[in-house]
């Protein structure tokens, strides 16, 4: 069912995100490395990449399945290094969707990525874990309270010179908060329940608009600087107060 929802959304997105021309004559404005969520790999992110390319950015969409956060972080490390070497002098933005936002942040924290990446944008990011990961075979370490998640969120969540952004819908199941400095873009209006919003986020025009805002370097929302340890996994879940509806 999830695949069907995403592919329907992908068809619609081709008509909305991909209306601008392809390619750009001017030098690229920056590199945007896109890290997917679980299962579907790179395909659902092609309309987003096409829109960014038309805006003058150099998108790189990784084909990862999201089954092992640390292994995906190692793949992100190699991809970012290659993209930076191929585009010297251009800022690198790392954009992670869902579980991809966790592997991206593991790369920033544990593999030295914060020394290379100018901006990090988490989209629909369960930054302190998701109950949906508990007991499943794919990335079970993302379950709240696991040693992996405790390590990922120990101390400063937003290290280095990287600027951190969060994008989510009003009814997203996790609020995407991090302690330390973070721009929390204003949640966009819901389409229904949080699961529908979450599944379609990679192809929603509202997400593209907010990503463009982050790439421009502003904060179209609230900039927060919460102290280390101020956030718990429980406090990040169901920010609208109801998981369904």
Order of alpha helices (4+ residues) and beta strands (2+ residues): alpha-beta-alpha-beta-alpha-beta-alpha-beta-alpha-beta-beta-alpha-alpha-beta-alpha
